[in-house]
Amino acid sequence: MAYTALYRKFRPSNFDEVVGQEAITRTLKNQLKTGRISHAYLFCGTRGTGKTSIAKIMARALNCEHPTEAGPCNECPTCKSILNETSINVVEIDAASNNGVDNIRDIKEQVQYPPTFGRYKVFIIDEVHMLSSGAFNALLKTLEEPPQYVIFILATTEVHKIPITVLSRCQRYDFKRISVDTISQRLKKLCKAEGVDIEDRAVDYIAKAADGAMRDALSLLDECISFLQNEKITFDAVLDILGASDISIFDSLLDGITAGNTIDVLNILNDAVTDGKEIGQFVTDFLWYLRNILILKSTQNDSTLVDMSQQNLQNLKEKASAVSKETLMRYIRNLSELSNKLKSATQKRVVAELEFIRLMTPQMEENLESVLERLSKLESGIRVGR
């Protein structure tokens, strides 16, 4: 039997299984209960937050013969045909590859015919922002006044690209990024169900690396399971597999930069490359490390916006007291620019080394943060001289 990826195997089958989007699932459940069904929905938000999953659950719930409190029963013939993708009442369209006027004309043709069984004909248009302007215009009239048996569910990751005329015709639901804690709990539950032995620190790191996307977290976990087979998944192993770095490396890197120790900094960068770390990911991880220090420094050590263990948190608080806010802001700004440069650079290592050397020589820059850092170093030198 063919292997099924974790994100497909554990795709939610009803509203109660969806995590991190409680406000949306509660609203949709109440609409189904009271019969206040809209003719068009717009699900928008970042990737992997449940837009398509909830759209499919909604499509089944609308046509389910024996609906439950959690949505569809998933057992009746109608639910099973939709789950098996054999139902002609639920039409899924990928707007990325079907984005022309002719594709919308096909939809308008299908809209004319009522469902053969069930109550509604549901059209799920994924990545709807990819439709051409002509296709959007062709869709407008149908979207505004569809037959009573037709419901549109549009999904997008880039809502700003959708014409206001379409937005005004839909009920909009904004899917938020899923918290690290929620993703972590879900992964631990799935690992237990799959019999996977994994350290809590490893799960927490995968949850954080997913950046609010449950699908990304499951894909990363799948990658780790495949690499280690039946071995225990440790924190260090996850760092190796994902090409990430332990926080202690960033401690040494920051110390080297603030001390202006070029040899130490370039050696750390060289070790990261030698160990197989991807330079872009290394810079991104270091950016987040600096961001966490800046947050602690700007909020009098309030840790609510920083997701990490108490041990690492205490370490960051010590770092925050040793570096000025202006210096941190300069580092973050320069490294953000470096992150963008690396996406198109052919010699990534050379570009990264140049930027790290520039971080240690503020005299090369003329912005306010660099001037303040140079003054701070002069003041420190004068105090030592006294």
Backbone torsions as a table, in degrees:
resi	resn	phi	psi	omega
1	MET	NA	134.9	-177.2
2	ALA	-64.7	144.6	-179.9
3	TYR	-73.6	140.5	177.5
4	THR	-109.8	126.2	-179.9
5	ALA	-58.2	148.7	-176.2
6	LEU	-58.1	-40.0	-176.3
7	TYR	-67.9	-22.7	175.6
8	ARG	-87.8	-39.1	-178.7
9	LYS	-63.5	-38.2	-176.7
10	PHE	-107.8	27.8	174.5
11	ARG	-64.1	133.3	-178.3
12	PRO	-56.7	138.7	-180.0
13	SER	-104.0	-11.7	174.9
14	ASN	-150.0	174.4	-174.2
15	PHE	-64.4	-32.4	-177.6
16	ASP	-70.0	-21.4	179.7
17	GLU	-85.5	-10.5	178.8
18	VAL	-76.9	130.7	-179.9
19	VAL	-112.9	145.5	173.8
20	GLY	86.1	-3.6	-179.0
21	GLN	-130.3	46.5	-172.6
22	GLU	-60.8	-39.5	-177.9
23	ALA	-63.5	-40.5	-178.8
24	ILE	-70.1	-46.4	-178.3
25	THR	-65.0	-36.8	178.7
26	ARG	-65.3	-42.0	179.5
27	THR	-62.7	-46.1	-178.8
28	LEU	-66.5	-38.3	177.5
29	LYS	-63.0	-40.9	179.0
30	ASN	-67.1	-36.0	177.2
31	GLN	-64.0	-42.5	179.0
32	LEU	-64.8	-37.8	-178.1
33	LYS	-67.7	-40.5	-175.9
34	THR	-94.2	-9.4	-179.5
35	GLY	80.1	11.8	179.6
36	ARG	-88.2	69.3	-175.0
37	ILE	-90.5	130.0	176.5
38	SER	-80.1	157.2	179.3
39	HIS	-84.7	-16.2	-178.9
40	ALA	-149.9	131.9	178.4
41	TYR	-120.5	146.6	173.8
42	LEU	-124.3	114.3	177.4
43	PHE	-100.9	117.4	-178.9
44	CYS	-129.1	149.0	-178.8
45	GLY	156.5	173.1	-177.5
46	THR	-67.1	167.9	-175.8
47	ARG	-62.7	151.9	170.9
48	GLY	68.2	22.6	-178.1
49	THR	-104.3	1.7	173.5
50	GLY	109.5	11.0	-176.7
51	LYS	-61.9	-53.6	-178.2
52	THR	-67.8	-38.6	179.6
53	SER	-60.8	-46.0	-179.2
54	ILE	-69.4	-33.9	176.9
55	ALA	-61.2	-42.3	-179.8
56	LYS	-70.0	-38.7	176.7
57	ILE	-62.6	-43.4	179.8
58	MET	-62.4	-41.7	-179.9
59	ALA	-61.6	-41.8	178.7
60	ARG	-69.8	-42.2	-178.2
61	ALA	-62.3	-35.4	-179.5
62	LEU	-66.5	-28.6	-175.9
63	ASN	-110.7	-2.0	-175.3
64	CYS	-61.3	138.3	-180.0
65	GLU	-79.6	-26.8	-179.7
66	HIS	-133.3	67.9	-177.0
67	PRO	-62.4	149.0	179.4
68	THR	-116.8	179.4	176.9
69	GLU	-62.1	-30.5	-177.4
70	ALA	-88.0	-1.4	-179.9
71	GLY	120.1	-128.9	-177.8
72	PRO	-75.2	153.5	179.2
73	CYS	-80.3	-25.8	-179.6
74	ASN	64.4	14.2	-179.0
75	GLU	-119.1	-27.1	-177.3
76	CYS	-70.8	161.0	-179.0
77	PRO	-56.3	-36.8	-179.5
78	THR	-65.7	-47.8	178.7
79	CYS	-60.6	-43.0	-177.9
80	LYS	-65.2	-37.8	179.5
81	SER	-67.6	-35.0	177.7
82	ILE	-71.3	-41.3	177.9
83	LEU	-62.1	-36.5	-179.5
84	ASN	-84.9	0.0	178.7
85	GLU	60.7	35.4	177.0
86	THR	-109.7	-3.3	-178.2
87	SER	-80.4	135.5	176.4
88	ILE	-89.7	0.6	178.1
89	ASN	-86.3	-17.4	178.1
90	VAL	-120.1	116.0	-176.6
91	VAL	-113.6	118.5	177.1
92	GLU	-101.4	129.6	-177.6
93	ILE	-126.7	130.5	174.6
94	ASP	-94.4	105.8	-175.6
95	ALA	-68.7	-16.0	179.0
96	ALA	-65.8	-33.4	-179.5
97	SER	-112.7	-5.8	177.3
98	ASN	-128.2	66.8	-168.9
99	ASN	-111.4	12.6	-176.9
100	GLY	-96.9	172.7	178.8
101	VAL	-62.6	-37.5	-179.0
102	ASP	-62.3	-36.0	178.1
103	ASN	-65.3	-38.3	177.6
104	ILE	-69.7	-35.0	176.3
105	ARG	-62.2	-37.4	176.3
106	ASP	-61.5	-40.8	178.1
107	ILE	-63.2	-44.7	-179.4
108	LYS	-62.4	-32.8	175.9
109	GLU	-65.1	-45.1	-177.8
110	GLN	-68.8	-30.5	-179.1
111	VAL	-61.5	-27.2	-176.0
112	GLN	-66.7	-25.2	-174.5
113	TYR	-100.4	126.9	-179.9
114	PRO	-68.5	162.9	-179.3
115	PRO	-63.9	142.7	179.7
116	THR	-73.4	-32.3	173.3
117	PHE	-149.0	158.1	-173.9
118	GLY	84.0	177.9	-173.6
119	ARG	-97.5	-29.5	-171.4
120	TYR	-130.4	150.1	169.0
121	LYS	-104.0	119.4	-173.0
122	VAL	-112.2	128.5	176.8
123	PHE	-110.1	115.4	177.5
124	ILE	-102.4	113.4	180.0
125	ILE	-108.6	105.7	-177.8
126	ASP	-86.5	149.4	-178.1
127	GLU	51.1	48.3	-173.7
128	VAL	-62.3	-23.1	-179.9
129	HIS	-65.2	-13.2	180.0
130	MET	-80.9	-8.1	177.9
131	LEU	-63.0	145.0	176.7
132	SER	-72.4	164.0	-179.8
133	SER	-61.8	-36.1	177.2
134	GLY	-64.8	-39.6	179.1
135	ALA	-66.0	-40.7	177.2
136	PHE	-60.9	-44.0	-179.9
137	ASN	-63.9	-37.1	178.9
138	ALA	-68.2	-28.4	-177.3
139	LEU	-81.8	-23.3	-170.1
140	LEU	-53.2	-53.8	-174.6
141	LYS	-62.7	-43.8	179.0
142	THR	-64.4	-38.0	-179.1
143	LEU	-68.7	-32.8	-177.7
144	GLU	-77.1	-42.6	-176.5
145	GLU	-132.9	66.6	177.8
146	PRO	-76.9	162.8	173.2
147	PRO	-58.5	158.3	-176.0
148	GLN	-61.5	-22.7	-176.8
149	TYR	-93.1	5.1	-177.2
150	VAL	-110.5	134.3	176.2
151	ILE	-131.6	133.6	176.8
152	PHE	-105.1	135.0	171.8
153	ILE	-124.1	110.5	-178.7
154	LEU	-101.0	139.3	179.0
155	ALA	-128.7	139.0	-179.0
156	THR	-152.7	151.2	172.7
157	THR	-101.0	-7.8	-176.6
158	GLU	-133.4	75.9	-173.9
159	VAL	-65.5	-25.0	-179.2
160	HIS	-66.7	-14.9	-179.9
161	LYS	-90.3	-3.4	-177.9
162	ILE	-91.2	131.0	-179.1
163	PRO	-58.2	144.7	-179.5
164	ILE	-60.8	-28.9	179.3
165	THR	-65.1	-29.6	176.2
166	VAL	-79.8	-43.5	-179.8
167	LEU	-56.7	-40.7	-175.7
168	SER	-70.9	-13.4	-178.8
169	ARG	-98.1	-0.2	-175.1
170	CYS	-121.9	153.6	166.4
171	GLN	-83.3	119.6	-173.7
172	ARG	-97.2	134.8	175.9
173	TYR	-127.0	121.3	-179.6
174	ASP	-95.4	116.5	179.7
175	PHE	-85.1	124.1	-178.2
176	LYS	-88.7	158.9	173.4
177	ARG	-63.0	141.9	-178.3
178	ILE	-83.3	136.0	-175.8
179	SER	-66.1	154.8	179.3
180	VAL	-59.1	-41.4	-178.5
181	ASP	-64.0	-41.8	179.9
182	THR	-65.1	-44.4	178.6
183	ILE	-63.7	-42.8	-179.4
184	SER	-60.2	-45.2	179.2
185	GLN	-62.4	-40.8	180.0
186	ARG	-65.0	-42.2	-179.9
187	LEU	-64.8	-40.6	179.1
188	LYS	-63.0	-38.7	179.0
189	LYS	-65.4	-43.1	-179.6
190	LEU	-68.6	-38.8	178.3
191	CYS	-62.1	-39.2	177.9
192	LYS	-64.5	-41.9	-179.9
193	ALA	-67.1	-32.5	-178.6
194	GLU	-90.9	-4.4	-179.4
195	GLY	71.5	32.2	-179.0
196	VAL	-93.9	127.7	178.7
197	ASP	-90.9	114.5	-174.9
198	ILE	-144.4	141.2	178.3
199	GLU	-72.1	147.5	178.9
200	ASP	-60.9	-38.7	178.8
201	ARG	-62.2	-36.3	179.4
202	ALA	-66.8	-42.9	178.1
203	VAL	-62.4	-45.2	-179.0
204	ASP	-61.9	-37.7	180.0
205	TYR	-69.1	-41.3	177.4
206	ILE	-60.9	-43.0	179.3
207	ALA	-61.0	-40.5	179.4
208	LYS	-70.0	-40.4	-179.0
209	ALA	-65.9	-23.8	-179.0
210	ALA	-70.3	-16.6	175.9
211	ASP	55.4	46.6	174.1
212	GLY	84.4	2.7	-177.9
213	ALA	-110.5	115.4	-178.9
214	MET	-63.5	-39.5	-179.6
215	ARG	-62.1	-41.4	178.4
216	ASP	-62.8	-39.8	179.6
217	ALA	-62.3	-43.6	-179.7
218	LEU	-67.5	-36.0	178.0
219	SER	-66.9	-41.3	177.9
220	LEU	-64.8	-41.6	177.6
221	LEU	-63.0	-41.8	177.7
222	ASP	-58.1	-42.3	179.8
223	GLU	-62.4	-43.1	-179.6
224	CYS	-66.5	-41.5	179.5
225	ILE	-63.4	-42.2	-179.1
226	SER	-65.1	-38.7	-177.4
227	PHE	-70.0	-41.6	-173.7
228	LEU	-95.1	-3.7	179.2
229	GLN	53.3	-116.8	-176.5
230	ASN	-97.4	9.1	179.8
231	GLU	-79.9	161.4	175.5
232	LYS	-70.2	135.4	-179.6
233	ILE	-88.7	109.7	-178.3
234	THR	-98.4	165.4	178.6
235	PHE	-60.6	-45.0	-179.7
236	ASP	-63.3	-37.7	179.2
237	ALA	-65.1	-40.0	178.6
238	VAL	-63.4	-41.5	177.9
239	LEU	-59.8	-42.1	179.7
240	ASP	-66.2	-45.4	-176.6
241	ILE	-65.4	-41.8	-176.9
242	LEU	-87.8	0.0	178.7
243	GLY	68.1	30.4	-177.9
244	ALA	-101.2	177.3	-176.8
245	SER	-128.1	146.2	176.9
246	ASP	-70.5	153.2	-176.7
247	ILE	-63.2	-26.3	-179.6
248	SER	-63.6	-31.4	177.5
249	ILE	-65.2	-39.9	-179.9
250	PHE	-71.0	-31.7	173.8
251	ASP	-58.3	-48.3	-179.2
252	SER	-66.3	-38.1	-179.7
253	LEU	-64.6	-44.6	178.8
254	LEU	-65.0	-41.0	177.5
255	ASP	-59.3	-43.7	-179.4
256	GLY	-65.1	-40.4	-179.4
257	ILE	-67.0	-47.1	-177.8
258	THR	-66.6	-29.4	179.0
259	ALA	-85.1	-8.5	-178.4
260	GLY	71.1	27.2	-178.0
261	ASN	-89.2	89.3	-173.9
262	THR	-61.3	-41.9	-177.6
263	ILE	-61.3	-46.7	-179.7
264	ASP	-61.9	-43.7	-177.7
265	VAL	-64.1	-46.9	-179.7
266	LEU	-67.8	-31.8	176.4
267	ASN	-67.5	-39.2	177.5
268	ILE	-63.3	-42.7	178.4
269	LEU	-64.6	-41.4	178.6
270	ASN	-63.3	-42.6	178.9
271	ASP	-62.2	-39.1	179.7
272	ALA	-63.0	-43.4	179.3
273	VAL	-66.4	-43.4	-179.9
274	THR	-61.8	-35.7	-180.0
275	ASP	-78.5	1.6	176.8
276	GLY	88.7	11.9	178.3
277	LYS	-71.3	140.3	175.7
278	GLU	-79.7	126.5	-171.8
279	ILE	-60.4	-40.9	179.6
280	GLY	-60.6	-41.9	178.5
281	GLN	-68.8	-37.7	178.2
282	PHE	-60.0	-45.6	179.6
283	VAL	-66.1	-41.0	179.0
284	THR	-62.0	-44.3	179.0
285	ASP	-63.7	-39.3	178.8
286	PHE	-68.0	-35.3	175.9
287	LEU	-60.2	-45.0	179.5
288	TRP	-65.9	-36.6	176.2
289	TYR	-59.9	-47.4	178.9
290	LEU	-67.5	-37.4	177.8
291	ARG	-60.4	-43.0	179.7
292	ASN	-63.6	-39.6	177.7
293	ILE	-64.2	-43.1	179.8
294	LEU	-63.7	-39.5	178.2
295	ILE	-62.3	-45.9	179.5
296	LEU	-62.3	-40.9	-178.3
297	LYS	-69.5	-33.0	-176.4
298	SER	-84.1	-15.7	-176.1
299	THR	-119.1	22.8	-178.9
300	GLN	53.5	48.9	176.1
301	ASN	64.5	28.3	173.4
302	ASP	-76.6	118.0	-172.3
303	SER	-95.3	8.4	-176.3
304	THR	-64.4	-26.0	-178.7
305	LEU	-98.0	7.9	-178.4
306	VAL	-121.1	116.2	-178.4
307	ASP	-94.8	101.3	175.5
308	MET	-168.4	171.7	-177.7
309	SER	-68.9	160.9	179.7
310	GLN	-62.4	-36.5	179.9
311	GLN	-62.4	-48.3	179.2
312	ASN	-68.5	-31.8	179.7
313	LEU	-65.3	-42.9	178.4
314	GLN	-63.5	-38.4	178.1
315	ASN	-63.3	-42.0	179.6
316	LEU	-66.7	-36.1	178.9
317	LYS	-62.8	-37.7	177.0
318	GLU	-66.0	-39.8	178.0
319	LYS	-65.6	-38.3	-178.0
320	ALA	-62.6	-32.4	-179.4
321	SER	-77.1	-14.5	-175.3
322	ALA	-100.0	-9.6	-177.4
323	VAL	-125.3	138.4	-179.5
324	SER	-75.1	155.7	179.6
325	LYS	-63.0	-40.0	-179.2
326	GLU	-63.3	-40.3	179.2
327	THR	-64.7	-44.5	178.8
328	LEU	-60.3	-41.8	-179.6
329	MET	-64.8	-36.7	177.4
330	ARG	-66.9	-43.6	178.2
331	TYR	-59.4	-46.8	-176.7
332	ILE	-64.7	-42.1	179.9
333	ARG	-63.3	-46.6	-178.8
334	ASN	-66.1	-39.2	-179.6
335	LEU	-72.7	-29.4	174.5
336	SER	-64.2	-42.1	176.0
337	GLU	-63.5	-40.4	178.1
338	LEU	-61.9	-41.9	-179.9
339	SER	-58.5	-40.7	178.1
340	ASN	-68.9	-40.2	179.8
341	LYS	-62.7	-38.8	-175.6
342	LEU	-65.0	-24.3	-178.6
343	LYS	-63.2	-29.9	-178.0
344	SER	-116.9	-0.4	-176.9
345	ALA	-75.1	141.3	176.4
346	THR	-88.4	-31.6	178.1
347	GLN	-111.2	75.1	-172.9
348	LYS	-60.7	-40.6	-177.2
349	ARG	-64.2	-43.5	-179.4
350	VAL	-63.1	-44.3	179.9
351	VAL	-62.3	-42.4	179.8
352	ALA	-65.5	-44.9	179.8
353	GLU	-61.2	-41.1	179.1
354	LEU	-60.5	-42.0	-177.9
355	GLU	-69.7	-38.2	179.5
356	PHE	-68.3	-35.3	175.4
357	ILE	-65.7	-38.6	179.0
358	ARG	-65.2	-34.1	177.5
359	LEU	-61.1	-34.4	-176.8
360	MET	-86.2	-3.4	179.8
361	THR	-128.0	76.3	-177.9
362	PRO	-61.0	-18.5	178.8
363	GLN	-66.4	-14.3	177.4
364	MET	-77.0	-12.8	-177.7
365	GLU	-115.5	158.2	-177.8
366	GLU	-119.0	11.2	179.7
367	ASN	-80.1	167.4	-173.7
368	LEU	-60.4	-43.1	-178.0
369	GLU	-61.3	-39.2	179.9
370	SER	-66.3	-41.8	178.8
371	VAL	-62.3	-43.9	179.3
372	LEU	-63.1	-39.1	179.4
373	GLU	-65.8	-40.5	178.8
374	ARG	-64.7	-40.9	177.2
375	LEU	-62.9	-40.2	179.7
376	SER	-62.3	-41.2	178.7
377	LYS	-66.9	-37.0	177.4
378	LEU	-63.5	-43.3	179.4
379	GLU	-63.1	-41.2	179.0
380	SER	-63.2	-40.3	179.3
381	GLY	-65.2	-38.2	179.4
382	ILE	-65.8	-41.7	179.7
383	ARG	-61.6	-43.0	179.7
384	VAL	-64.3	-38.6	179.1
385	GLY	-62.6	-35.5	177.5
386	ARG	-65.5	NA	NA
